[in-house]
Amino acid sequence: MSTPGAATQAAASIKPATGKLGVMIPGMGAVATTLIAGVEAVRRGLAKPIGSLTQMGTIRLGKRTDARSPLIKEFAPIADLNDIVFTGWDIFGGNLYDAAKTAQVLDRDQLEQIRPYLESIEPMPAVFDQHYVKRLTPKKSKTGKNKCDLANQIRNDIAEFKTKTDRQVMIWCGSTEIFLEQTAVHKTLEAFEKGLVDNDPGISPSMMYAWAALKEGIPFANGAPNLTVDIPALNELSRKMNAPICGKDFKTGQTFIKTVLAPAFKTRMLGVSGWYSTNILGNRDGEVLDDPESFKTKEESKLGVLDVIFQPELYPDLYKDLYHKVRINYYPPRGDNKEGWDNIDIFGWLGYPMQLKVDFLCRDSILAAPLALDLILFMDLAARTPSLRGLGIQEWLSFYFKAPDSAPGVYPEHDLFIQSMKLKNTLRHIMGEDLITHLGLDYYGE
């Protein structure tokens, strides 16, 4: 049981969410415009924030018989949607109404209702290098003498935004960059900052944004699978500046379903011999992923899920020979309405084979937008919470990512249900409430 008054003391240690929360988004395309338009629609009472745990989710406190299940946003000191202010960077120019029309996620009537608000936000020129995203050609980007200069231009943009807001969070919603492996420049903060001056090819634009945010003490979340903050140098900077970081690549469609089904098979000790996944999508993300180097980055993120969940080293008879294949195909007519198709070959008692087929016709940005909102609000909460902000990696937010980050030597958790339990227990912990173990024996004691 918790100590009497512990909840009050723990909650009091968290800095309140007063003032304006500034949200900075590199890459203001389909996901960003869907997020921002959606937040404004919710603020005006035009829609419900469906898919957002922070806005619609509850959290059980105490025993089941206590009947205490407040909304998460009423339990923890989470920023109010009315206090959020948006800005960001993009390479295509125009205001967010133009960008949302181009993305073609939301219908025209819905956009017209909030058109003046979207027209009031015009992205700043972005740091961009076509070497890292080959299928896009910028119309509006920053220029500088080297990567250090460009990164400091981002810091200048942040400094200006700080004068208009009280707290800030940065969330990457830009395109998937080419696959990069860690090199010497990523090992220490000193080597990284020297690499900025030397224009090291191992430093991508997303890393420059992350470095700029962390140097300013601002939390950074990554919605794409790029190698970004998941390097020792930026992990070091995160802890030094008490600026939280977390995983990468929003867990939206096909991988979300994988992290539901795979734990079910494992829990019932059913074997899996093959899992074939293919996608078709036609948005800008699909166009970028049509480049093999960018696809490699996404493939690595999507492939890692099953190995960690199934633990073939512990269950060789069930999963040692699993064949896992992932494909993404660019198909322009589909637009943002992605189709994820899975063929799963499983086997059961005495080795008899079975199959499961899943066809998920989903809207990519509609699934991603509420995840981005939750990450913004939870990362802001982490930055205001003494027991969390100094940790650097916020592993409790693994729930939102295809590629969760974790401490060195600790494997990441991919099981959606364990991730959910971890997230809610972290909220209980920082608020001084008892953790929920689901043991339940005290209901049946004498």
TORKOL-252505 format. One record per residue: residue in one letter; z, y, x of N, C-alpha, C, CB in turn. Coordinates in steps of 0.1 Angstrom, whole numbers, plus 5000, padded with zeros to 4 digits. Each point is the difference from the previous one (the first is absolute). Glycine has a CB too. Layout:
<pts>
AZYXZYXZYXZYX...
</pts>
This chain:
<pts>
M500049885008500050124992500050125009501249884981S498350235014499950135007501450065000497550034995T502850055015501250085001500050114989500349955025P500850074967500050104990499650145007501849874986G497350205008499650135005498949995010502250074996A497449805008499049995011498750064995501149795009A498550184979498750054994500050165001499849804985T501350265011500050145001499950065014501550004979Q499249935030500050055014498649985006502449945003A497049944995498649975005499050104995500649765002A499550274985499050094994500250145005499949864979A501350185024500350135005499450025014502150014986S497749895021499550015014498550035000501849855008I497550134981498650024999499750144997499649764993K499650315014499750144998499250014986499950055025P500550044966499450004987498550055001502250054990A497049915000498650035000499850144994499449754998T501050355008499950134995498850075006502550024997G496950074996498850085005498749924998501550115016K497549944991498649944998499849895011499250224991L500249675004499649895009498550025003501849844991G497850195021498650015004499449875004500550245007V498449734987499349875003498750035007501149894980M498750065032498850035008499249875001501250185013I497549834983499249885000498750015008500949964977P499149975034498749995008499049914992501250045022G497750014974499049924992500250024985500049845019M499450264975500250044986498849954992501550205006G498349674994499049944992500549934987498749965021A500849924977500349934987501549984997497849895002V502950065008501449974998500850134999499849785013A500050314996500850135000499750084987499950005025T498950014971499750074987500549934988498050105011T502049774989500649934989501550014999498149845002L502550165010501550035001500350144994500249845020I499150264986500450144997499750034985499550065024A499349904972499750024986501049934990497550025007G502849864997501049924992501450075000498749795006V501850255005501350075000499950124991500549925023E498550164978499850124991500049964985498850125019A500449774978499949964986501449954995497649935004V503250005004501349964996500950124999499749795012R500250314997500950124999499750084987500050015024R498749984971499750074988500249924987498350135014G502149754988500249914988498849944995501950134995L497049875013498749954995499949855002499050225005A501849725004499949865003501449945005497550035006K502649844995501249945005499849955014500649934977P500450075032499949965014500049855001501050215007I498149724987500049855000499649955014499449994975G501449915029499849955014500950055010497749974994S503150145002500950065010501449954998498650205001L502049735009501449954999501050124999499349795013T500450314995500950115000500150074987499650045024Q499449964968499950074987500449914988498350155010M501349734991500249914988500949885002497850074993G502649915020500849885003501550024998498249945016T502549954981501450014999500649925011499950024975I501449995027500849925010501349954994498950145019R501349734982501249944995501250035009498749824989L502450235006501250025008501149914994499350245005G501449705004501149914996499649874994501350214997K499649734995499749874994499050024988502349915008R497149984988499150004989500750044987498649835011T502750134988500850044988500450145000500849775000D499050315011500450145000499050084993501149975022A497649984976499050084993499850145006500549874979R499450135035499750135006498749995007502550045004S496550024991498650005005499450134999499849764994P500650345013499450144999498650005006502350105001L497050004995498750035007500350035014498950084979I500249875030500250035015500050155002498849785005K500450294989499950155002501350074996497549994997E503349944994501350064995501149955008499150024978F500749875029501049935009500150075014499749784987A499150235019500050055014499550154999499549765010P500850325000499650145000498650025004502350065005I496849904987498550005002499550144996499849754997A499350305010499450134996499350004987499750055024D500450064969499450014987498550035001502150084990L497049865002498650025001499650154999499749774990N501150315002499750144999500250085013500749984976D500049965034500350065012499049975011502450004994I496549925003499149965010498850105001500649764996V499150275017498950095003499049925009501550224997F497249795000499149925008499150095009500049834982T499750115030498950065008499449885008501250235002G497849805006499549905008498750045008500949844984W498450065022498950025008498849914995501550075020D497349984982498949914997498750055007501049954977I498049975024498850035008498850044991500849845017F499450164970498950034991500050144993499949754996G501150325005500150134995500150004984498650085019G501550044975500150014986501549984996497749914997N502650124990501449994995500249864994500150254995L501149725001500349874995499349964987502250025012Y497550084980499249974988498649945004501250184987D498249885023498749955005500249865006499250245005A501949745002500249875007500249894989501050125020A499849924970500349904989498749964993502350104998K496850004999498849974994499149915008500150224989T499949805024499249925009500649855000499550215014A501849784986500749875001499749924987501850105015Q498049964974499749944987501049894996497650055005V503749984998501049914995500550034986500749975024L499650164974500550054988498950064991502250055011D497949934976498950054992500050154999500149794987R498850275009499750145000501050074991497649965005D502749994983500850074990501450015006498749914981Q501849995026501450005006500050115011500449754994L498650255014499950105011500050144995498849835014E500450194975499950144994501350054996497749954992Q503249975003501450044995500850065012499949824982I499850145030500850055011499150075011501749824996R497150214999499050065010500650125008498249924984P502450185009500550125008500949965011499750144980Y501249765018500949965010499349935012501849974982L497349945015499249945010499250105008500049794987E499450305006499250115007500850085009498450004981S502950015017500950095008500349945013501050094979I498749785023500349935013498749985008502149894989E497850175022498849985009500549945013498750194989P500849695015500549945012499650085013499849784989M501150215021499750065013499049925007502350105001P496949965009499149915008500849905008498550195002A501049694998500749885006499649985014500149904978V500850035029499749955013499249874998502150105011F496749894994499249884998499149975012500050064975D499849815027499249965011499249884995501650085018Q497149934982499149904994500149875007498550184992H502049825021500149885007501049904993499650135021Y501349924972501149924993499649974986501750105015V497449974978499649974987498550035000502250064989K497049845013498650025003499150044988500349845019R500150124969499250014988500150144993500249754998L500750335007500250134994499550115009502049914988T497450205007499550115007500750124995497849905004P503050175004500850114996499250134996501949915014K498650164976499450134997500950125005498849904980K502550065022501050105003501149945008499550124979S500549905034501049945009500450105011499149774995K502150205011500550085010499349985014502350004988T497750105020499549985014501150045010497650044992G502449905019501050045010499649955014501849994983K498950055027499649975014500449865003500250235007N500849714987500449865002500949964988499950025025K500549854975500849954989501450074999498849785003C501750265008501350074999499850134993500749905022D498250174981499750134992499949974986498850095020L500449814976499849964986501349974993497749925005A503150005002501349964994500950124998499849775011N500250324998500850124998499550094990500649995024Q498050014973499550074988500649944987497950055013I502349824987500649944988501450054999498649795002R502150225009501450055000500150144995500549855019N498550234985499950144995499950004985499050075021D500149844973499949994986501349964993497649945003I503149975003501349954995501050125000499549765008A500550315003500950125001499850104989500149965025E498650064972499750104989500549944987498050085013F501849794985500449944987501650004999497949865000K502750135011501550005000500650134995499949855019T499350264982500550134995500050014985499150105021K500149804973499950014985500849894993497750095004T502849815004500749894994501349985008497849894993D503150035001501449975006500049885008501050124981R498349775015499949885007498649954999502449944994Q497249975015498649955000500049855003499250235008V499749714987499649865003498550005002501949914986M497750015024498549985002499649864997500050185017I498949804975499649874997498549995002501849974983W497749945026498649985003499349934989500649995024C498450084970499149944990498650015004501650074982G498249945031498650015006499449865001500750215012S498149794993499249875001500649915011498050124992T501649765007500449905010499250025013500549834982E500350185029499450025013499649875007501450215003I497949805008499649875007501249935005497850115006F502049764997501149925005500450045014499249814985L502150225017500550035013501149915004499350244997E500849715015501149935005500950095009498649784999Q502750185002500950085008499650005015501849964983T498250155023499850015015501250085006497449994997A502450045016501150075007500450134994499249895020V499850184974500250144994501049994988497750075008H502449814986500849994988501549965003497949944988K502350035025501349935003501250105000498749845014T501150284991501150105001499550134994501049885020L500050204976499650144995499450085011501949994983E498750005029499450075012498649975002502350005010A497349874990498749955002499150054989500849805012F499750204975499250044989499650155001501149824986E499950265017499850155001499150045011502250034990K497949895021499050025011498649964995501849965018G498149934974498849954995499350114991500849775002L500050304991499550114991499250115009501949964983V498750075028499450105009498849945007502250105004D497849774999498949935007498949954991501749945017N498450084969499149954991499849855000498850225002D502349714999500049855001499449954987502050005015P497049914987499349944988500949914991497950015013G503349954993500949934992500850084990500249855019I499650284981500750094990499050044990501650085018S498649884970499150034988500550124993499449754998P499850314993500550114992501349974992497650074998S502549814996501249974992501250005009498749864985M501250105028501250015009500350155003499449785010M499650304990500250145003500850074988497950015014Y501749954974500750054989501549955000497850014987A502349865016501449955000500850065010499149794992W500450235020500750075011500450144996498849875017A500350214977500350134996501150014989497650065005A502349844986501150004989501349975006498349934984L501849965024501349965006500550105010499349774998K499950305009500550115009500650114992498249955016E501450074971500650104991501149944992497850114999G502649765004501149944993499749964986501550145014I497249834983499649974987499749854999499050234997P501449704992499749864998498549984999502249974988F497349925016498649965000499849864994499650155020A499549844970499749874994498549995001501950004984N497649875018498649975002499449914990500550035024G498650034968499449924989498849925004500850174985A498849845028498949925005500449905010498550194996P500749715008500449905010499950045015499349844983N500450295019499950045014501249985009498450174992L501449805021501050015009500450145002499249805013T502050244982500450145000501550025005498450044980V502649955011501450015005500549875004500350194985D499049705013500549875004499849975015499649924977I500750185031499949995015501450055006497450035000P503049925011501350045006500250155002500049785011A498950294993500150145003500450084987498249975018L501250004971500350084988501349944993497650054997N502749835005501349954996501150075007499049774995E500850255018501050085008500150144995499449865020L499550204977500050144995500750014986497950055013S501849854979500750004987501549995001498049884991R502550045018501549995001500550135007499949755002K499450305007500550125007500150124991498949925021M500150094969500050114991500649984987498050075011N502649814987500649964987499050014989502250075008A496549904995498950004990499649864996499350235010P501049734978499749864996498549975001502050014985I497749865018498749944999500149874993499350115022C499549834974500149884992498749925003501450104982G498249815010498949915002498750064998501449824993K497550105005498750064998499249924990500150085024D498949994970499049944991500649964987498849915020F501050184970500549984987499749864994499850254996K501349694999499849864994499650024986501749895016T497050114981499650044986499449884992499650235009G499349724995499349904991500149865005498550184995Q500649775012499949865004501349955008497550025000T502950065009501249965008501250014992498950095021F501250004970501250004990500049874993499850254997I499149704998500049874993500449885010498250094984K501349925028500349905010501549995003497850045011T502950074989501450005003500849974988499650175017V499849814972500649944988499849854999499750224988L499049745014499749854999500549925012498050074987A501849985025500449925011501549965000498250115013P502749994984501449964999500349894989500650235008A498649774981500149904990499749875005499550174983F499349825024499649875006501149945009497650074998K502950025011500949965010501449964994498950155016T501549934974501349964993499949874994500450244995R498549725000499849874993499549895010499650114979M500349925034499649915010498649944997502449955005L496750134990498649964998499250045012500250034975G498949885030499350035012498750094997500849785009V498850295001498750084999499149965011501350194988S497549775009499149965011499050115003500249764993G499550334997499150115002500250114990498349835009W501450294996500150124991498950095004502549984998Y496550034993498850095003500150124991498649805006S501350325000500150124993498850095003502549995001T496950064988498950095002500250124991498449815007N501050314997500250124992498650074999502450035007I497450034982498850104999500650134995498349824996L501350295011500450134996498950105004502549945001G497550174992498950105003500450145003498749864986N502650165016500550145003499850035015501649984981R498950135024499850045014500749905009499950244993D501249705002500749905008499149885002502250084990G497149885000499149895002498950035010500549934977E499050205023498950045009500650005014499050144982V502249905020500650005014500249865004501150224996L499449694995500349865004498749925002502150024988D496850045009498749935002499750005015499250074977D501550025031499849995014500949895006499550255000P500049665008500849895005501250035007497949885002E502150245005501250035008501250054991498550075019S501150004970501150044991500449884991499050234999F500149684998500349884993501049925008497850004988K502049995025500949925008501550054999498149965016T502150174983501350064998500649954986499450205014K499849804976500449964987500349854999498750194990E500449745017500149855000501349965006497549985001E502950085010501249965007501250024991499050065022S501050064970501150034991500149904989499750245005K499149714989500049914989500349865004498450154989L501249815023500149865004501549975004497750005008G503150094996501349975005501049964989499650165018V500149874970501049974989500349864998499150194989L500049725010500349864997500749925011498050004986D501750035027500649945011501550024999498050035014V502450104984501450035000500749944988499550215011I499949794977500649954988500249845001499150194986F499849755018500049855000500849945012497850014988Q502350065023500849955011499549855004502050154994P496749845010499549875003500749925011497850094993E502949985016500849935010501249934994499250185016L501349874972501149934994499549894990501350215003Y497449814992499549914989498649965004501450114982P498549815029498749965005499249914990500950025023D499849904970499349914991499450084988501649825006L498950304992499550074988499050115004502149964989Y498150105023499250135003499450005014501550114984K498749795024499550015014498550025001502049855007D497350084984498550005001499450104990500149765008L500650334987499550104990498850085006502350024990Y496649985003498950085004499950134991498749795007H501450324999500150134993498950095004502549984999K496750064991498850085002500150134991498649795007V501150324999500050134992498650075002502550025002R496950024987498850085001500150124991498749795005I500650325000499950124992498550045000502450085005N497149944983498650044999499850134993499449765000Y499850335006499750134994498949984990500650125021Y499849924966499049994989500150134992500349744999P498950365004500150134994500150014985498750075019P500649854973500250014986501449994994497749914999R503150025009501449974995500950125001499749765007G500050345002500850115002501549965004498650124983D502449955011501449985003500549874993500350255004N498949694987500549894993499749875008499650124978K501349845029499949895010500249874992500850145019E498549764987500249864995500449915011498350034982G502949915017500549915010500049864994501450185010W497949734997499949864995500649915011497950064987D502949855008500749905009499849864995501750175005N497949745004500049864998501149945008497550004995I503449934999501249945007500049854998501350214997D498649725014500049855000501549965003497549985007I503149964984501449965002500149844998500950234992F500249725012500249854998501449984997498149945015G502249954977501349974996500449865003499750174982W501149775009500649875001499049905005501750054982L498749885029499149905006498750055006501049844984G499050295017498850075007498850024990500749895021Y499550104966498950024991499650144999500849804987P497950235014499550145000499950074987498749935020M501550204980499950084988499450145005501949894988Q497650195002499550135003500550104991497949895009L502250234996500350124992499050115003502549944999K496950124991499050115003500650134993498049835001V501950285006500550134995498950105001502449945006D497350134983499050115000500750124995498049844996F502350255014500850124997499050125000502149915010L497650144978499150124998501050124999498149874989C502050205023501150105000499450145004501649825006R499250284992499650135004500850045012499450074976D500049945035500650015013501050125001498049895010S501550234987500850125001501150014989498050115010I501749834978501050004990501249915004498250034983L501649865024501149925006500750075012498749804992A500550275016500550065012500950134997498049915012A501650174978500650134998501549994998497950084990P502649835001501449994998500849955012499649964976L499749965032500749955013500250125009498949774997A500050315004500150125008501150094996497649995005L502550034981501150094995501449945004498550074981D501749805017501349945003500350025015499749834981L499350155027500350015015500450145003498349825005I501050284989500350145003501550024996497650074996L502849894993501450034995501049925007499150054978F500649825026501049925007500150045015499549814984M499450245022500050045013500850135001497849895005D502150204985500850125000501449974998498150124990L502249785002501449954998500649955013499549944976A499749985031500449945013500350125010498649794996A500650315004500250115010501350084997497550025002R503049974985501250074996501349915001498650144985T501149735019501149905000500549975014499149914978P502150135026500449985014499949865005501550184997S498749724995500049865004498649945002502249974989L496850115006498649955000499150085010500349934977R499950205024499050085007499949975015500450184983G500849785023500049975014499449875004502050145001L497749774989499549875003498550005004501649914983G497750195014498650005003499349924989500450025025I499349864977499349914990500949984988498849885019Q500650144969500649984988499549874994500250254995E500449645010499549874996500249974985500549925023W500450154971500349984986498850044991502450035004L496650045002498850054992498949905002500850245002S499449645004499049905002499349974987501349915019F499450104970499549974986498650074998502349994992Y497450125015498850084997498849975009501550174992F498749745018499049985010499449865002501150195011K497649814993499449875004500649965014497950054987A502350055021500549985014501350075002497749975008P503549974987501350075002500350015015500749914977D500050195026500550025014501449945001498550205004S501949765007501449945002500450025015499649834981A501750155021500550025014499449905009502150084991P497749955022499549915010500749865000499350205014G500049694985500649875000500449954986500850055023V499050044967500349964986498749994992502350115002Y497449774992498849994993500150084987499649775010P499350294985500050084988500149914988498750175011E501949884978500149934988498850034991502650005002H496749904993498950024991500249964985498649975021D502349954977500349954986500450124991500749775009L498550254981500250124992501450004993497550014996F503049885001501349994993501150035009499049844983I500950105029501050035011500050155003499949765009Q498950294992499850155003500650084990497949955012S502050024975500550074989501650005001498049954985M502549935017501549995002500550085011499949774991K499450235020500450085012500050154997499049825015L499950224978500050144996501150044991497549995002K502849944988501050034991501449995006498649934981N501649975028501349995006500250115010499949754998T499150305008500150125009500550124992498249915015L501250114973500450114992501549984996497650034991R502849855005501449984996500950035012499349824984H500250135028500850025012500350155003499149795009I499850294991500250145004500750084989497949995013M502249964975500750064989501549944999497850054988G502549865021501449954999500349894990500650225009E498349724985500249904989500049865007498950154983D501649755010500049865004498549965001502349954990L497449975020498749935001500049894990499850065025I499049914970499849894991499549885007499550164981T501349735018499649885007499449894991501850055016H498449974971499549914989500749865001497850125001L503449885006500749875001500649964986500650055024G500050044969500449984986501149904998497850064995L502949895015501049904997501250054993499349895021D501050244981501250064994499950004984500450145021Y498449844974499949994985500649874995497950155001Y502249755008500349874995501349955006497649954998G503250145009501349965005501049994990499450115021E501749834983501149994990500850134999500249765006
</pts>
